[in-house]
Amino acid sequence: MEVLNDKKANVEFLTIGGIEPESIVDGPGFRYTVFVQGCEFRCPGCHNPRLQGFAGGRRMAVTEITAAVKGNPLLAGITLSGGDPFTQAGPCAALAEQVRALGLSVMIYTGYLWENLLAADRPEWRRLIEAADILVDGPFIQAQKNIDLRFRGSANQRLIDVPRSFAAGRTILLPD
């Protein structure tokens, strides 16, 4: 994987596989969805199999993405999908923090489980989680596929209310 930031210029970059500037299926309201390149899970039946590999995609400055988000007053927030945003947690966290500073929400899709993310000794993962409002956790499982679920593809995946979960000290799920 290529270098994701330029310390000399203090600019962070993401390797992205694509962007959907006005999505209504990747979270509540109009969302700017960033599909990061690369995923370690490689779930059979994945909705975005071309984003599983770490080669490919294009490099984009976090500030460029933030400017695009800021330029659209219709957006409720951003969604980080993929691939898996936790493979590029540092730059994704920077983007999430910038978007939150605009007063918008952040939703993240990941194959990791919430409990494993919290238990990991990975400061960049913690930073990304803390910048999120909603986390969809767990790998896509083809045998549990359900197209009627809100904002997720398989029944094992959860919609987690991140701020309420931190406040309560336990996992708080959003209602379907």
Summary of the structure (lengths in Angstrom):
residues: 176
radius of gyration: 15.1
end to end distance: 36.8
largest distance: 47.2
contacts: 561
relative contact order: 0.16
helix: 30%
strand: 26%
